[in-house]
Amino acid sequence: MHMIDRDSSPFREYLRLYERAPLLELGQLADATRRELHPGNTVTYIVDRNINYTNVCVADCKFCAFYRRPKHHEGYVLSFEQIGEKIEEAKRLGGVQILIQGGHNPYIPFEWYLDLMRYIKAHHPIHIHGFSPSEVDFFATRFRMSAEEVMRELQAAGLDSIPGGGGEILVQEVRDRVAKKKAGADRWLEIMELAHRMGMKTSVSMMYGLGESLADRVEHLMRVREVQARSGGFTAFIAWPLQPEHTEMEGTPKTDAVTYLRTIAIARVILDNVPNLQSSWVTMGLKVGQVALEFGCNDFGSLMIEENVVSAAGTIHSATLEEMERHIRDAGFVPARRRQDYSIIAEEAA
């Protein structure tokens, strides 16, 4: 896997911008990139539901408040019927996809995942956005398969696209410190590129505030940009800060809203080949989410019908559809509902 040269002039220039550019100047640069990619005044959002099929996990990530070790009395695996009910509830609220992901649970056989995909497509048909690269890597190791075989079988059973979870910071030294047992930086990107080559679209994420340097964050973004230049399969980038409450990293200083705005702005500037940038109001709150629309974001993310991971860390921001649309309008944009591939869902004529 190609290493990023931190002495190269693009790297040094991006890092200088990220470290030193005045906030509003950085915001203007990001906004200019956004306007080139999205000349109109539309801000999209999606109605979906996050379904965590299990919280049992052996990855032991230091930043996670959601997981339970095997045999813990609070560990669970949802039944197909429970998952079906959640999908039907989401559909009643206008949901067009489910985001399905879970812990690295060593007790679930591979056939269960395939049967789940088939069950959903047969009984509760919807777009399935599921199984992050970390899960794919876990399945590959656990079931002695290649990552490509894992994804081919899941895709054949009904998986439509792959979420960008488990990316954290794509610099190995940082991952070794906070998520040692999970897919490494090279492996994570390799699985994403494989998925793209197999015709699946994916999102890509960054969770910052893990004690990494600003240079580490720039390296993460430049690595994503390189993969995108080759495969073109990333539809969107999403960044959010560590929520340290109730995790092993409790006490880690929380980053502020300015850091968030600087981070998404530099992401928009570097990732000029990734079409969409999502505002993470679920972690930052609706007001900062609005400001993010002036700092490069063209998407307001998801109406989170259910969200368990960030809320396990004590951060709970929720909104109704009306509130989301009002915040987009109040920021001077036109809200539009979308699908996973960013195609717009036309409003039904009243």
C-alpha positions in Angstrom: 0.0 0.0 0.0 1.4 3.4 -1.0 2.6 5.5 1.9 1.9 9.3 2.0 5.0 11.4 1.8 4.7 13.9 4.5 7.6 16.0 3.0 5.8 16.4 -0.3 4.6 19.9 -1.1 0.9 19.0 -1.3 1.0 17.5 2.1 2.9 20.4 3.6 0.5 22.9 2.0 -2.6 21.1 3.2 -1.1 20.8 6.7 -0.3 24.5 6.7 -3.8 25.4 5.7 -5.3 23.1 8.4 -3.0 24.5 11.1 -2.8 28.1 10.2 -5.4 29.4 7.8 -7.9 31.8 9.5 -11.2 29.9 10.1 -13.3 31.9 7.7 -10.6 31.7 5.0 -10.5 27.9 5.3 -14.3 27.9 5.2 -14.3 30.0 2.0 -11.9 27.6 0.3 -14.2 24.7 1.3 -17.3 26.5 0.2 -15.7 27.2 -3.2 -14.9 23.5 -3.7 -18.5 22.6 -2.7 -19.9 25.1 -5.2 -17.8 23.7 -8.0 -19.1 20.2 -7.2 -22.7 21.3 -6.3 -23.5 24.5 -8.1 -27.1 24.6 -7.0 -28.6 25.5 -3.6 -29.7 22.0 -2.6 -28.8 20.3 0.6 -29.7 16.6 0.7 -30.6 14.3 3.5 -31.7 10.7 3.9 -34.3 8.9 6.0 -32.8 5.7 7.2 -32.4 3.6 10.3 -29.3 2.3 11.9 -29.8 -1.3 13.0 -27.1 -2.8 15.2 -27.7 -6.5 14.9 -25.4 -7.4 17.9 -23.5 -5.5 20.5 -21.3 -8.5 21.3 -17.7 -7.7 20.2 -14.2 -8.9 20.7 -12.4 -5.9 19.1 -12.2 -4.0 22.5 -11.8 -0.6 20.8 -10.9 1.9 23.6 -13.3 4.6 22.2 -16.5 2.4 22.1 -19.2 2.6 24.8 -21.6 0.4 22.8 -20.0 -3.1 22.8 -20.3 -5.9 25.4 -17.8 -8.7 25.7 -19.0 -12.3 25.0 -21.0 -13.8 27.9 -21.9 -10.3 29.2 -25.5 -10.2 30.5 -26.3 -7.2 28.3 -25.0 -8.8 25.1 -27.7 -9.4 22.4 -28.2 -10.6 18.9 -31.4 -9.4 17.2 -33.7 -12.0 15.6 -34.7 -11.6 11.9 -38.2 -10.8 13.0 -37.0 -7.9 15.3 -34.9 -6.6 12.4 -37.9 -6.9 10.1 -40.1 -4.9 12.5 -37.4 -2.1 12.7 -37.4 -2.0 8.9 -41.2 -1.7 8.7 -41.1 1.1 11.3 -38.5 2.9 9.2 -40.5 2.5 6.0 -43.6 4.0 7.7 -41.5 7.1 8.4 -40.3 7.3 4.8 -37.1 5.3 5.3 -35.4 4.3 2.1 -32.4 2.3 3.5 -31.1 0.6 6.5 -27.6 0.8 7.8 -26.9 -2.5 9.4 -23.7 -3.1 11.4 -22.7 -4.8 14.6 -19.9 -5.9 16.9 -17.3 -8.5 16.0 -19.4 -11.4 17.4 -17.5 -14.8 17.2 -20.6 -16.8 17.8 -22.6 -15.9 14.7 -22.1 -18.3 11.7 -21.5 -16.8 8.3 -24.7 -18.4 7.0 -26.7 -16.2 9.5 -25.6 -13.0 7.7 -26.4 -14.4 4.3 -29.8 -15.7 5.5 -30.5 -12.2 7.0 -29.8 -10.5 3.7 -32.1 -12.9 1.9 -34.8 -12.6 4.6 -34.8 -8.8 4.3 -34.9 -8.8 0.5 -37.8 -11.4 0.5 -39.9 -10.0 3.3 -38.9 -6.3 3.9 -37.3 -5.2 0.7 -35.1 -2.1 1.2 -31.6 -0.8 0.3 -29.1 -2.6 2.6 -26.1 -0.4 3.5 -24.2 -2.7 5.7 -21.0 -4.3 7.2 -18.1 -1.9 7.5 -14.6 -3.0 6.3 -13.8 -3.9 9.9 -16.7 -6.4 9.9 -15.7 -7.8 6.5 -12.1 -8.3 7.7 -13.4 -10.0 10.9 -15.6 -12.3 8.8 -12.7 -13.1 6.5 -10.5 -14.1 9.4 -13.2 -15.9 11.3 -14.6 -17.9 8.4 -11.2 -18.4 6.6 -12.3 -16.6 3.5 -10.8 -13.8 1.4 -12.4 -10.4 1.9 -13.5 -10.6 -1.7 -15.3 -13.9 -1.1 -17.0 -12.5 1.9 -18.3 -9.4 0.0 -19.3 -11.5 -3.1 -21.4 -13.8 -1.0 -23.0 -10.9 0.9 -23.6 -9.0 -2.3 -25.2 -12.1 -3.9 -27.5 -12.5 -0.9 -28.7 -8.8 -1.0 -26.1 -6.4 0.3 -26.2 -3.2 -1.7 -23.5 -0.9 -0.4 -20.9 -0.6 2.4 -20.7 2.0 5.1 -17.5 3.8 6.1 -17.6 2.7 9.7 -14.4 1.7 11.6 -12.2 4.1 9.7 -11.3 6.2 12.7 -7.8 7.5 11.7 -6.2 5.6 8.8 -2.7 5.8 10.3 -1.4 2.6 11.7 0.3 4.0 14.7 -3.0 5.6 15.9 -5.0 2.4 15.3 -2.4 0.3 17.2 -3.1 2.6 20.2 -6.9 2.6 20.2 -8.2 -0.3 18.1 -5.3 -2.8 17.9 -7.5 -5.8 17.1 -9.4 -4.3 14.2 -8.6 -4.1 10.5 -5.4 -2.0 10.0 -5.3 1.2 7.9 -4.0 -0.6 4.8 -6.5 -3.4 5.1 -9.4 -1.1 5.6 -8.6 0.8 2.5 -7.9 -2.4 0.5 -11.4 -3.7 1.4 -13.0 -0.5 0.3 -11.2 -0.5 -3.0 -12.2 -4.2 -3.5 -15.8 -3.3 -2.9 -15.6 -0.5 -5.4 -14.1 -2.9 -8.0 -17.0 -5.2 -7.4 -19.5 -2.4 -8.3 -20.5 -1.5 -4.7 -20.5 2.2 -3.6 -19.3 3.0 -0.1 -19.1 6.0 2.2 -15.9 6.8 4.0 -15.5 8.3 7.5 -13.0 9.8 9.9 -13.3 9.8 13.7 -10.8 12.3 15.1 -9.8 13.4 18.6 -8.1 10.1 19.5 -4.8 11.9 20.4 -3.6 11.9 16.8 -1.8 14.9 15.3 -3.2 17.2 12.6 -0.6 15.6 10.2 -2.2 12.2 10.9 -5.6 13.6 9.9 -4.2 15.1 6.7 -2.6 11.7 5.9 -6.0 10.0 6.5 -7.6 12.4 4.0 -4.8 12.0 1.4 -5.0 8.2 1.6 -8.8 8.4 1.0 -8.2 10.7 -2.0 -5.6 8.3 -3.5 -8.0 5.3 -3.3 -10.8 7.5 -4.8 -8.6 8.5 -7.7 -8.1 4.8 -8.6 -11.6 3.4 -7.9 -14.1 6.3 -7.8 -16.4 4.3 -5.4 -16.7 6.7 -2.4 -20.0 8.5 -2.5 -19.5 10.6 0.6 -17.2 11.6 3.4 -18.4 12.0 7.0 -16.2 13.2 10.0 -17.1 13.4 13.6 -15.1 13.8 16.9 -14.5 11.1 19.6 -17.4 10.9 22.1 -15.3 9.8 25.1 -18.0 9.4 27.8 -18.4 5.8 29.2 -15.4 4.6 27.2 -11.9 3.6 28.1 -10.9 7.0 26.7 -13.1 8.9 29.2 -11.2 12.0 30.3 -9.7 12.6 26.8 -10.3 16.3 26.1 -13.2 16.8 23.8 -12.6 18.8 20.7 -14.7 21.9 20.0 -17.0 23.1 17.2 -14.2 25.2 15.7 -12.0 22.1 15.3 -15.0 20.3 13.7 -15.5 23.1 11.2 -11.8 23.3 10.4 -11.7 19.5 9.9 -14.6 19.3 7.5 -13.3 22.3 5.6 -9.9 20.8 5.0 -11.6 17.5 4.1 -13.6 19.3 1.5 -10.5 21.0 0.1 -8.4 17.7 0.0 -11.2 15.4 -1.1 -12.2 17.3 -4.2 -12.8 13.9 -5.9 -15.3 12.6 -3.3 -18.6 14.1 -4.4 -20.5 14.6 -1.1 -19.6 15.8 2.4 -22.0 15.1 5.2 -22.6 17.4 8.2 -22.5 15.4 11.4 -25.3 17.1 13.4 -25.9 13.9 15.3 -22.6 14.4 17.2 -22.3 18.2 16.9 -25.9 19.4 17.3 -28.2 21.1 14.7 -26.7 24.6 15.0 -23.1 23.5 14.3 -24.6 21.2 11.6 -26.1 24.3 10.0 -22.8 26.2 10.0 -21.1 23.2 8.5 -23.2 23.8 5.3 -21.0 27.0 4.8 -17.9 25.0 5.4 -18.1 22.5 2.5 -21.0 20.2 3.5 -23.8 19.6 0.9 -25.6 16.9 2.8 -27.3 17.0 6.2 -26.8 13.3 6.8 -29.6 11.1 8.2 -32.8 11.5 10.0 -31.6 9.0 12.6 -34.6 6.9 13.4 -32.4 4.9 15.7 -28.8 5.4 16.7 -27.1 3.4 19.5 -23.4 3.9 19.3 -23.0 7.7 19.7 -25.8 7.7 22.2 -24.1 5.0 24.3 -21.4 7.6 24.8 -24.0 10.0 26.1 -24.3 12.3 23.1 -27.9 12.5 22.0 -29.1 14.9 19.4 -32.3 14.1 17.6 -34.6 15.9 15.2 -37.8 15.4 13.3 -38.0 15.7 9.6 -39.6 19.1 9.9 -36.8 20.3 12.1 -34.1 19.0 9.8 -35.8 20.7 6.8 -36.3 23.9 8.7 -32.6 24.0 9.7 -31.5 23.5 6.1 -33.9 26.3 4.9 -32.8 28.6 7.7 -29.2 28.2 6.6 -30.3 29.4 3.1 -30.6 26.1 1.3 -33.3 24.0 -0.3 -33.8 20.6 1.4 -34.1 17.5 -0.8 -34.6 13.9 0.3 -32.2 11.4 -1.3 -31.3 7.7 -1.6 -28.0 6.1 -0.7 -26.5 6.9 -4.2 -27.5 10.6 -3.8 -30.3 10.4 -6.4 -33.1 12.8 -5.3 -36.5 11.4 -4.3 -39.0 13.7 -6.0 -41.7 15.1 -3.7 -45.0 13.4 -4.5 -47.5 16.0 -5.8 -49.9 16.9 -3.1 
